[in-house]
Amino acid sequence: MSKNRYAARTDENESEIVKDLRKLGYTVITGVDDIFVSGRGINFWFEIKDKRTLDKNGKVRESEIKDSQKKIRETWRGQYDIVSSTEQILSIMKETFKRLGI
């Protein structure tokens, strides 16, 4: 196996999203395809896509999702969402907290 790796490209909106979430008091870890966010004892995994990858309905175009990301989405037993904004992340987290009663 080669030790050479290509640097992963960071979507333009990732740093803004991370900054927003940290301001709101959430723990955020980056560099793990793309970010882990923790709040109220619950961990969330989000793949962030640039807004340029969205279709006219605001959804990430399927062609913009890498095969490795599709595999995670299909096989990961925990929460994993592909998003493009802080608002989407907060909505998913809010729904989860509500569902869990926390």
DRENPA-3360 file (N, C-alpha, C; in nm, 2 decimals, always signed):
BEGIN
1 = MSKNRYAA = +0.08/-0.12/+0.00/+0.00/+0.00/+0.00/+0.09/+0.12/+0.00 ~ +0.06/+0.22/-0.08/+0.14/+0.34/-0.10/+0.12/+0.43/+0.02 ~ +0.22/+0.50/+0.06/+0.21/+0.59/+0.17/+0.17/+0.73/+0.12 ~ +0.18/+0.75/-0.01/+0.14/+0.88/-0.07/-0.01/+0.89/-0.07 ~ -0.05/+1.01/-0.03/-0.20/+1.04/-0.02/-0.22/+1.17/-0.08 ~ -0.33/+1.19/-0.14/-0.37/+1.32/-0.19/-0.44/+1.39/-0.08 ~ -0.41/+1.52/-0.06/-0.48/+1.60/+0.04/-0.63/+1.61/+0.01 ~ -0.71/+1.58/+0.11/-0.86/+1.60/+0.09/-0.89/+1.74/+0.07;
9 = RTDENESE = -0.98/+1.77/-0.02/-1.02/+1.91/-0.04/-1.13/+1.94/+0.06 ~ -1.11/+2.06/+0.12/-1.21/+2.11/+0.21/-1.31/+2.20/+0.14 ~ -1.44/+2.17/+0.16/-1.54/+2.26/+0.10/-1.53/+2.40/+0.15 ~ -1.56/+2.50/+0.07/-1.55/+2.64/+0.11/-1.63/+2.67/+0.23 ~ -1.74/+2.61/+0.25/-1.83/+2.65/+0.36/-1.80/+2.57/+0.49 ~ -1.71/+2.48/+0.49/-1.68/+2.40/+0.61/-1.63/+2.48/+0.72 ~ -1.54/+2.57/+0.70/-1.48/+2.65/+0.81/-1.59/+2.74/+0.88 ~ -1.68/+2.79/+0.80/-1.79/+2.88/+0.85/-1.88/+2.79/+0.93;
17 = IVKDLRKL = -1.92/+2.68/+0.88/-2.01/+2.59/+0.96/-1.94/+2.54/+1.09 ~ -1.82/+2.51/+1.09/-1.75/+2.47/+1.21/-1.75/+2.58/+1.31 ~ -1.72/+2.70/+1.26/-1.71/+2.82/+1.35/-1.85/+2.85/+1.41 ~ -1.96/+2.84/+1.33/-2.10/+2.86/+1.38/-2.13/+2.76/+1.49 ~ -2.10/+2.63/+1.47/-2.13/+2.52/+1.56/-2.06/+2.54/+1.69 ~ -1.93/+2.58/+1.68/-1.85/+2.60/+1.80/-1.90/+2.72/+1.88 ~ -1.94/+2.82/+1.81/-2.00/+2.94/+1.88/-2.12/+2.90/+1.96 ~ -2.20/+2.80/+1.91/-2.32/+2.76/+1.98/-2.29/+2.66/+2.09;
25 = GYTVITGV = -2.16/+2.63/+2.11/-2.12/+2.54/+2.22/-2.10/+2.40/+2.19 ~ -2.11/+2.36/+2.06/-2.09/+2.22/+2.03/-1.94/+2.19/+2.01 ~ -1.90/+2.07/+2.04/-1.77/+2.02/+2.02/-1.77/+1.97/+1.87 ~ -1.66/+2.02/+1.80/-1.65/+1.98/+1.66/-1.51/+1.93/+1.63 ~ -1.51/+1.81/+1.57/-1.38/+1.75/+1.52/-1.38/+1.75/+1.37 ~ -1.28/+1.80/+1.31/-1.27/+1.81/+1.16/-1.17/+1.70/+1.11 ~ -1.17/+1.69/+0.98/-1.07/+1.60/+0.92/-1.11/+1.45/+0.92 ~ -1.23/+1.42/+0.95/-1.28/+1.28/+0.96/-1.39/+1.26/+0.86;
33 = DDIFVSGR = -1.38/+1.31/+0.74/-1.48/+1.29/+0.63/-1.62/+1.33/+0.68 ~ -1.64/+1.45/+0.70/-1.58/+1.58/+0.72/-1.58/+1.62/+0.86 ~ -1.69/+1.62/+0.93/-1.68/+1.66/+1.07/-1.77/+1.57/+1.16 ~ -1.72/+1.56/+1.29/-1.80/+1.51/+1.40/-1.85/+1.62/+1.48 ~ -1.97/+1.62/+1.53/-2.03/+1.72/+1.62/-2.09/+1.65/+1.73 ~ -2.06/+1.70/+1.85/-2.12/+1.64/+1.97/-2.19/+1.74/+2.05 ~ -2.31/+1.70/+2.10/-2.39/+1.79/+2.18/-2.49/+1.71/+2.26 ~ -2.51/+1.74/+2.38/-2.60/+1.67/+2.48/-2.57/+1.53/+2.49;
41 = GINFWFEI = -2.44/+1.49/+2.47/-2.40/+1.35/+2.48/-2.42/+1.27/+2.36 ~ -2.46/+1.33/+2.25/-2.49/+1.26/+2.13/-2.39/+1.30/+2.02 ~ -2.34/+1.21/+1.95/-2.24/+1.24/+1.84/-2.31/+1.23/+1.70 ~ -2.27/+1.32/+1.62/-2.32/+1.33/+1.48/-2.21/+1.33/+1.38 ~ -2.23/+1.27/+1.27/-2.13/+1.27/+1.16/-2.19/+1.33/+1.04 ~ -2.12/+1.44/+0.99/-2.17/+1.51/+0.87/-2.06/+1.52/+0.77 ~ -2.10/+1.49/+0.64/-2.02/+1.52/+0.53/-2.07/+1.66/+0.47 ~ -1.98/+1.75/+0.46/-2.02/+1.89/+0.41/-1.99/+1.90/+0.27;
49 = KDKRTLDK = -2.09/+1.94/+0.19/-2.07/+1.97/+0.05/-2.09/+2.12/+0.03 ~ -2.01/+2.17/-0.07/-2.02/+2.31/-0.10/-2.16/+2.34/-0.17 ~ -2.21/+2.46/-0.15/-2.34/+2.49/-0.20/-2.35/+2.48/-0.35 ~ -2.23/+2.49/-0.42/-2.23/+2.47/-0.56/-2.27/+2.33/-0.61 ~ -2.27/+2.24/-0.52/-2.31/+2.10/-0.55/-2.46/+2.07/-0.54 ~ -2.53/+2.17/-0.51/-2.68/+2.16/-0.49/-2.75/+2.16/-0.62 ~ -2.86/+2.09/-0.63/-2.95/+2.10/-0.75/-3.05/+2.21/-0.72 ~ -3.14/+2.23/-0.81/-3.24/+2.34/-0.80/-3.33/+2.33/-0.69;
57 = NGKVRESE = -3.34/+2.21/-0.63/-3.43/+2.19/-0.51/-3.35/+2.20/-0.38 ~ -3.22/+2.23/-0.39/-3.14/+2.25/-0.27/-3.08/+2.12/-0.21 ~ -3.09/+2.01/-0.29/-3.04/+1.88/-0.25/-2.90/+1.86/-0.32 ~ -2.81/+1.80/-0.25/-2.68/+1.77/-0.31/-2.70/+1.67/-0.42 ~ -2.65/+1.71/-0.54/-2.66/+1.62/-0.66/-2.59/+1.49/-0.63 ~ -2.65/+1.38/-0.66/-2.60/+1.25/-0.64/-2.46/+1.23/-0.71 ~ -2.44/+1.30/-0.82/-2.31/+1.29/-0.89/-2.20/+1.36/-0.82 ~ -2.23/+1.44/-0.72/-2.13/+1.51/-0.64/-2.09/+1.43/-0.51;
65 = IKDSQKKI = -2.15/+1.32/-0.49/-2.12/+1.23/-0.38/-2.03/+1.12/-0.42 ~ -1.91/+1.12/-0.35/-1.81/+1.02/-0.39/-1.86/+0.88/-0.35 ~ -1.80/+0.78/-0.43/-1.84/+0.64/-0.40/-1.82/+0.60/-0.25 ~ -1.71/+0.65/-0.20/-1.68/+0.62/-0.06/-1.78/+0.68/+0.04 ~ -1.83/+0.80/+0.00/-1.94/+0.86/+0.08/-2.07/+0.79/+0.07 ~ -2.10/+0.74/-0.05/-2.22/+0.66/-0.07/-2.21/+0.53/+0.01 ~ -2.09/+0.47/+0.01/-2.08/+0.35/+0.09/-2.10/+0.37/+0.24 ~ -2.05/+0.48/+0.29/-2.07/+0.52/+0.43/-2.22/+0.53/+0.45;
73 = RETWRGQY = -2.28/+0.61/+0.37/-2.43/+0.64/+0.38/-2.51/+0.51/+0.38 ~ -2.47/+0.41/+0.30/-2.55/+0.29/+0.29/-2.52/+0.19/+0.40 ~ -2.40/+0.19/+0.45/-2.36/+0.08/+0.55/-2.34/+0.13/+0.69 ~ -2.32/+0.26/+0.72/-2.30/+0.30/+0.85/-2.43/+0.29/+0.93 ~ -2.42/+0.23/+1.05/-2.54/+0.20/+1.13/-2.57/+0.32/+1.22 ~ -2.49/+0.42/+1.23/-2.52/+0.54/+1.31/-2.57/+0.65/+1.22 ~ -2.57/+0.76/+1.27/-2.62/+0.88/+1.20/-2.51/+0.93/+1.11 ~ -2.54/+0.96/+0.98/-2.45/+1.02/+0.88/-2.53/+1.09/+0.78;
81 = DIVSSTEQ = -2.51/+1.22/+0.77/-2.58/+1.30/+0.68/-2.49/+1.38/+0.59 ~ -2.53/+1.40/+0.47/-2.46/+1.49/+0.37/-2.53/+1.62/+0.36 ~ -2.47/+1.73/+0.40/-2.53/+1.86/+0.42/-2.45/+1.97/+0.36 ~ -2.51/+2.09/+0.35/-2.44/+2.20/+0.29/-2.45/+2.33/+0.38 ~ -2.51/+2.32/+0.50/-2.53/+2.44/+0.58/-2.54/+2.41/+0.73 ~ -2.51/+2.51/+0.80/-2.53/+2.50/+0.95/-2.67/+2.48/+0.98 ~ -2.76/+2.54/+0.91/-2.91/+2.52/+0.94/-2.95/+2.38/+0.92 ~ -2.90/+2.31/+0.82/-2.93/+2.17/+0.80/-2.88/+2.09/+0.92;
89 = ILSIMKET = -2.76/+2.11/+0.96/-2.70/+2.04/+1.07/-2.79/+2.06/+1.20 ~ -2.82/+2.18/+1.23/-2.90/+2.21/+1.35/-3.03/+2.15/+1.34 ~ -3.09/+2.15/+1.23/-3.23/+2.08/+1.21/-3.22/+1.93/+1.24 ~ -3.12/+1.87/+1.19/-3.10/+1.72/+1.21/-3.07/+1.70/+1.36 ~ -2.99/+1.78/+1.42/-2.96/+1.76/+1.56/-3.09/+1.79/+1.65 ~ -3.16/+1.89/+1.61/-3.28/+1.92/+1.69/-3.38/+1.81/+1.68 ~ -3.40/+1.75/+1.56/-3.49/+1.64/+1.54/-3.45/+1.52/+1.63 ~ -3.32/+1.49/+1.63/-3.26/+1.38/+1.71/-3.28/+1.40/+1.85;
97 = FKRLGI = -3.25/+1.52/+1.91/-3.27/+1.55/+2.05/-3.42/+1.54/+2.08 ~ -3.51/+1.58/+2.00/-3.65/+1.57/+2.03/-3.70/+1.43/+2.03 ~ -3.65/+1.35/+1.93/-3.69/+1.21/+1.92/-3.64/+1.13/+2.05 ~ -3.52/+1.17/+2.10/-3.46/+1.10/+2.22/-3.51/+1.16/+2.35 ~ -3.59/+1.27/+2.34/-3.64/+1.34/+2.46/-3.53/+1.41/+2.54 ~ -3.43/+1.46/+2.47/-3.32/+1.53/+2.55/-3.31/+1.68/+2.50;
% end
